[in-house]
């Protein structure tokens, strides 16, 4: 607990509300107390959503509302938050009831995600918004820098659509790099056809390609050449029409 607290920015020897944040309701019920993490989880859910949205707005200044929503959904779902909880070692610290512990509660994504949100809620109350922001930025920076899972889906989706519809592949070209080795920025252009050419910047060539692919897909959406798929699960959109994309999804196609 002391090591976790230090990593979250607590002063030496202080743990604040972290013990409560890591107490599952099943443990509290067995102990006959109301001191569990559900209220902190409620608060943390809102804080995580806000701070992830803020980070995405800054990292993708040209992204549309739809894309930002998909990016956020891919980062604040139970699986993604559980990964952040595991990275912080929360699974081994959560206090569980005997039954929950026997059924593998420490490895359940839903339980880990709830604990992560509760911890962020505790940090917010104990240390303030700036400290909570620092934790979220630190924990989510690798995913944001690499373009996240939704952007990866965009690149794959774009390639599949171009191959099936235009019988070619998207062409990616590195336009240049800037900055020192530890903070280099890569600028990449993707060309789909004469109407769709998009440029994006990323912390790696792969991240820049993913971002460029997302912009290209958005251009296809605006042109009516593909139809967005409902993004409730944070996934990338699908080509227009059902099943595999085809030339008929192009305006005027035959």
LUMBAVO-9584 format. One record per residue (C-alpha): y, z, x; residue in three letters. Coordinates in pm, whole numbers, plus 50000, padded with zeros to 5 digits. Layout:
BEGIN
+-------+-------+-------+------+
!    c2 !    c3 !    c1 ! code !
+-------+-------+-------+------+
!     Y !     Z !     X !  ALA !
...
+-------+-------+-------+------+
***
This chain:
BEGIN
+-------+-------+-------+------+
!    c2 !    c3 !    c1 ! code !
+-------+-------+-------+------+
! 50000 ! 50000 ! 50000 !  UNK !
! 50239 ! 50084 ! 50285 !  UNK !
! 50172 ! 49748 ! 50449 !  UNK !
! 50231 ! 49565 ! 50119 !  UNK !
! 50553 ! 49756 ! 50058 !  UNK !
! 50684 ! 49674 ! 50403 !  UNK !
! 50608 ! 49306 ! 50355 !  UNK !
! 50797 ! 49310 ! 50026 !  UNK !
! 51108 ! 49461 ! 50184 !  UNK !
! 51074 ! 49829 ! 50091 !  UNK !
! 51227 ! 50085 ! 50330 !  UNK !
! 50981 ! 50259 ! 50561 !  UNK !
! 50769 ! 50513 ! 50376 !  UNK !
! 50867 ! 50398 ! 50025 !  UNK !
! 50646 ! 50222 ! 49771 !  UNK !
! 50857 ! 50257 ! 49457 !  UNK !
! 50685 ! 50129 ! 49145 !  UNK !
! 50414 ! 49940 ! 49333 !  UNK !
! 50136 ! 50188 ! 49245 !  UNK !
! 50210 ! 50137 ! 48875 !  UNK !
! 50232 ! 49759 ! 48924 !  UNK !
! 49880 ! 49765 ! 49066 !  UNK !
! 49731 ! 49983 ! 48792 !  UNK !
! 49538 ! 49788 ! 48530 !  UNK !
! 49532 ! 49914 ! 48174 !  UNK !
! 49155 ! 49971 ! 48197 !  UNK !
! 49212 ! 50230 ! 48471 !  UNK !
! 49495 ! 50397 ! 48281 !  UNK !
! 49277 ! 50426 ! 47971 !  UNK !
! 49004 ! 50599 ! 48167 !  UNK !
! 49258 ! 50828 ! 48330 !  UNK !
! 49422 ! 50913 ! 47997 !  UNK !
! 49769 ! 50788 ! 48097 !  UNK !
! 50015 ! 50524 ! 47985 !  UNK !
! 50117 ! 50442 ! 48343 !  UNK !
! 49983 ! 50087 ! 48376 !  UNK !
! 50137 ! 49754 ! 48473 !  UNK !
! 50184 ! 49569 ! 48143 !  UNK !
! 50557 ! 49639 ! 48108 !  UNK !
! 50621 ! 49544 ! 48470 !  UNK !
! 50416 ! 49229 ! 48416 !  UNK !
! 50635 ! 49142 ! 48116 !  UNK !
! 50948 ! 49170 ! 48328 !  UNK !
! 50794 ! 49002 ! 48631 !  UNK !
! 50691 ! 48700 ! 48425 !  UNK !
! 51057 ! 48634 ! 48344 !  UNK !
! 51175 ! 48699 ! 48700 !  UNK !
! 50912 ! 48470 ! 48853 !  UNK !
! 50995 ! 48193 ! 48607 !  UNK !
! 51367 ! 48220 ! 48679 !  UNK !
! 51336 ! 48228 ! 49057 !  UNK !
! 51081 ! 47947 ! 49077 !  UNK !
! 51303 ! 47732 ! 48854 !  UNK !
! 51601 ! 47812 ! 49077 !  UNK !
! 51409 ! 47718 ! 49394 !  UNK !
! 51292 ! 47391 ! 49239 !  UNK !
! 51646 ! 47301 ! 49126 !  UNK !
! 51766 ! 47343 ! 49485 !  UNK !
! 51468 ! 47165 ! 49644 !  UNK !
! 51466 ! 46865 ! 49408 !  UNK !
! 51833 ! 46802 ! 49320 !  UNK !
! 51762 ! 46455 ! 49177 !  UNK !
! 51461 ! 46552 ! 48963 !  UNK !
! 51474 ! 46513 ! 48588 !  UNK !
! 51425 ! 46804 ! 48349 !  UNK !
! 51079 ! 46674 ! 48266 !  UNK !
! 50970 ! 46664 ! 48626 !  UNK !
! 51115 ! 47008 ! 48698 !  UNK !
! 50923 ! 47145 ! 48402 !  UNK !
! 50599 ! 46996 ! 48532 !  UNK !
! 50664 ! 47132 ! 48880 !  UNK !
! 50737 ! 47478 ! 48747 !  UNK !
! 50429 ! 47474 ! 48525 !  UNK !
! 50213 ! 47385 ! 48824 !  UNK !
! 50350 ! 47684 ! 49017 !  UNK !
! 50360 ! 47963 ! 48758 !  UNK !
! 50022 ! 47914 ! 48590 !  UNK !
! 49749 ! 48177 ! 48630 !  UNK !
! 49563 ! 47992 ! 48904 !  UNK !
! 49871 ! 47941 ! 49122 !  UNK !
! 49995 ! 48298 ! 49080 !  UNK !
! 49645 ! 48429 ! 49154 !  UNK !
! 49657 ! 48240 ! 49485 !  UNK !
! 49984 ! 48415 ! 49569 !  UNK !
! 49827 ! 48748 ! 49475 !  UNK !
! 49531 ! 48682 ! 49706 !  UNK !
! 49767 ! 48587 ! 49989 !  UNK !
! 49933 ! 48928 ! 49948 !  UNK !
! 49595 ! 49102 ! 49937 !  UNK !
! 49650 ! 49243 ! 49590 !  UNK !
! 49289 ! 49211 ! 49478 !  UNK !
! 49174 ! 49498 ! 49697 !  UNK !
! 49461 ! 49723 ! 49586 !  UNK !
! 49439 ! 49693 ! 49208 !  UNK !
! 49318 ! 50008 ! 49034 !  UNK !
! 49066 ! 49905 ! 48771 !  UNK !
! 48851 ! 50078 ! 48516 !  UNK !
! 48483 ! 50102 ! 48605 !  UNK !
! 48377 ! 49833 ! 48359 !  UNK !
! 48645 ! 49587 ! 48474 !  UNK !
! 48554 ! 49649 ! 48836 !  UNK !
! 48183 ! 49590 ! 48771 !  UNK !
! 48252 ! 49254 ! 48606 !  UNK !
! 48444 ! 49118 ! 48904 !  UNK !
! 48795 ! 49196 ! 48785 !  UNK !
! 48939 ! 49180 ! 49134 !  UNK !
! 48862 ! 48808 ! 49150 !  UNK !
! 48975 ! 48710 ! 48801 !  UNK !
! 49269 ! 48469 ! 48815 !  UNK !
! 49426 ! 48612 ! 48500 !  UNK !
! 49414 ! 48969 ! 48626 !  UNK !
! 49546 ! 48874 ! 48971 !  UNK !
! 49827 ! 48667 ! 48822 !  UNK !
! 49928 ! 48959 ! 48600 !  UNK !
! 49928 ! 49192 ! 48900 !  UNK !
! 50147 ! 48952 ! 49099 !  UNK !
! 50399 ! 48934 ! 48816 !  UNK !
! 50396 ! 49313 ! 48786 !  UNK !
! 50462 ! 49347 ! 49159 !  UNK !
! 50758 ! 49111 ! 49133 !  UNK !
! 50883 ! 49313 ! 48839 !  UNK !
! 50857 ! 49628 ! 49050 !  UNK !
! 51043 ! 49466 ! 49339 !  UNK !
! 51318 ! 49356 ! 49102 !  UNK !
! 51363 ! 49705 ! 48958 !  UNK !
! 51326 ! 49890 ! 49289 !  UNK !
! 51515 ! 49660 ! 49525 !  UNK !
! 51714 ! 49417 ! 49315 !  UNK !
! 51729 ! 49046 ! 49246 !  UNK !
! 51802 ! 48938 ! 49602 !  UNK !
! 51487 ! 49104 ! 49735 !  UNK !
! 51280 ! 48954 ! 49453 !  UNK !
! 51429 ! 48615 ! 49536 !  UNK !
! 51338 ! 48656 ! 49904 !  UNK !
! 50976 ! 48735 ! 49814 !  UNK !
! 50943 ! 48440 ! 49576 !  UNK !
! 51105 ! 48200 ! 49821 !  UNK !
! 50873 ! 48316 ! 50098 !  UNK !
! 50559 ! 48298 ! 49884 !  UNK !
! 50629 ! 47958 ! 49725 !  UNK !
! 50795 ! 47778 ! 50019 !  UNK !
! 50473 ! 47614 ! 50150 !  UNK !
! 50394 ! 47457 ! 49811 !  UNK !
! 50749 ! 47341 ! 49754 !  UNK !
! 50776 ! 47196 ! 50106 !  UNK !
! 50449 ! 47005 ! 50068 !  UNK !
! 50542 ! 46860 ! 49730 !  UNK !
! 50309 ! 47078 ! 49515 !  UNK !
! 50011 ! 46975 ! 49310 !  UNK !
! 50204 ! 46791 ! 49040 !  UNK !
! 50367 ! 46563 ! 49297 !  UNK !
! 50026 ! 46497 ! 49449 !  UNK !
! 49909 ! 46382 ! 49108 !  UNK !
! 50207 ! 46150 ! 49086 !  UNK !
! 50107 ! 45972 ! 49406 !  UNK !
! 49748 ! 45931 ! 49294 !  UNK !
! 49853 ! 45825 ! 48945 !  UNK !
! 50102 ! 45573 ! 49083 !  UNK !
! 49843 ! 45416 ! 49311 !  UNK !
! 49585 ! 45387 ! 49032 !  UNK !
! 49838 ! 45228 ! 48795 !  UNK !
! 49970 ! 44981 ! 49053 !  UNK !
! 49620 ! 44876 ! 49158 !  UNK !
! 49502 ! 44824 ! 48801 !  UNK !
! 49822 ! 44671 ! 48663 !  UNK !
! 49974 ! 44477 ! 48952 !  UNK !
! 49658 ! 44422 ! 49159 !  UNK !
! 49826 ! 44560 ! 49471 !  UNK !
! 49913 ! 44903 ! 49615 !  UNK !
! 50240 ! 45094 ! 49653 !  UNK !
! 50397 ! 45032 ! 49994 !  UNK !
! 50529 ! 45340 ! 50176 !  UNK !
! 50768 ! 45299 ! 50470 !  UNK !
! 50909 ! 45570 ! 50697 !  UNK !
! 51284 ! 45510 ! 50718 !  UNK !
! 51364 ! 45783 ! 50967 !  UNK !
! 51347 ! 46147 ! 51070 !  UNK !
! 51617 ! 46404 ! 51135 !  UNK !
! 51642 ! 46757 ! 51266 !  UNK !
! 51461 ! 46969 ! 51528 !  UNK !
! 51083 ! 46975 ! 51544 !  UNK !
! 51054 ! 47303 ! 51354 !  UNK !
! 51281 ! 47182 ! 51072 !  UNK !
! 51235 ! 46806 ! 51065 !  UNK !
! 51316 ! 46599 ! 50756 !  UNK !
! 51132 ! 46274 ! 50685 !  UNK !
! 51283 ! 45995 ! 50477 !  UNK !
! 51033 ! 45763 ! 50309 !  UNK !
! 51071 ! 45460 ! 50081 !  UNK !
! 50807 ! 45348 ! 49832 !  UNK !
! 50809 ! 44996 ! 49691 !  UNK !
! 50617 ! 44916 ! 49374 !  UNK !
! 50773 ! 44579 ! 49292 !  UNK !
! 51117 ! 44415 ! 49285 !  UNK !
! 51233 ! 44656 ! 49013 !  UNK !
! 51105 ! 44985 ! 49156 !  UNK !
! 51208 ! 45095 ! 49505 !  UNK !
! 51262 ! 45468 ! 49560 !  UNK !
! 51361 ! 45683 ! 49858 !  UNK !
! 51289 ! 46055 ! 49904 !  UNK !
! 51310 ! 46320 ! 50175 !  UNK !
! 51047 ! 46585 ! 50262 !  UNK !
! 50954 ! 46839 ! 50528 !  UNK !
! 50657 ! 46620 ! 50622 !  UNK !
! 50580 ! 46250 ! 50586 !  UNK !
! 50318 ! 46331 ! 50323 !  UNK !
! 50561 ! 46547 ! 50123 !  UNK !
! 50824 ! 46272 ! 50134 !  UNK !
! 50568 ! 46017 ! 50012 !  UNK !
! 50473 ! 46245 ! 49723 !  UNK !
! 50836 ! 46293 ! 49626 !  UNK !
! 50904 ! 45919 ! 49646 !  UNK !
! 50598 ! 45851 ! 49428 !  UNK !
! 50731 ! 46095 ! 49167 !  UNK !
! 51066 ! 45915 ! 49161 !  UNK !
! 50889 ! 45579 ! 49127 !  UNK !
! 50682 ! 45708 ! 48835 !  UNK !
! 50998 ! 45834 ! 48665 !  UNK !
! 51151 ! 45487 ! 48710 !  UNK !
! 50845 ! 45335 ! 48542 !  UNK !
! 50881 ! 45586 ! 48258 !  UNK !
! 51247 ! 45498 ! 48208 !  UNK !
! 51157 ! 45130 ! 48202 !  UNK !
! 50897 ! 45189 ! 47934 !  UNK !
! 50617 ! 45065 ! 48156 !  UNK !
! 50422 ! 45392 ! 48139 !  UNK !
! 50416 ! 45671 ! 47881 !  UNK !
! 50441 ! 46039 ! 47982 !  UNK !
! 50135 ! 46254 ! 47916 !  UNK !
! 50197 ! 46594 ! 47755 !  UNK !
! 50265 ! 46831 ! 48046 !  UNK !
! 50136 ! 47161 ! 47905 !  UNK !
! 49901 ! 47201 ! 48199 !  UNK !
! 50156 ! 47088 ! 48458 !  UNK !
! 49971 ! 46764 ! 48528 !  UNK !
! 50133 ! 46433 ! 48605 !  UNK !
! 50188 ! 46179 ! 48326 !  UNK !
! 49938 ! 45911 ! 48234 !  UNK !
! 49986 ! 45535 ! 48217 !  UNK !
! 50095 ! 45378 ! 47891 !  UNK !
! 49805 ! 45322 ! 47656 !  UNK !
! 49476 ! 45509 ! 47653 !  UNK !
! 49207 ! 45488 ! 47915 !  UNK !
! 49257 ! 45289 ! 48236 !  UNK !
! 49596 ! 45123 ! 48286 !  UNK !
! 49610 ! 44747 ! 48232 !  UNK !
! 49859 ! 44460 ! 48247 !  UNK !
! 49912 ! 44504 ! 47873 !  UNK !
! 50107 ! 44823 ! 47947 !  UNK !
! 50383 ! 44611 ! 48102 !  UNK !
! 50657 ! 44492 ! 47867 !  UNK !
! 50573 ! 44138 ! 47767 !  UNK !
! 50226 ! 44164 ! 47923 !  UNK !
! 49940 ! 43961 ! 47789 !  UNK !
+-------+-------+-------+------+
***
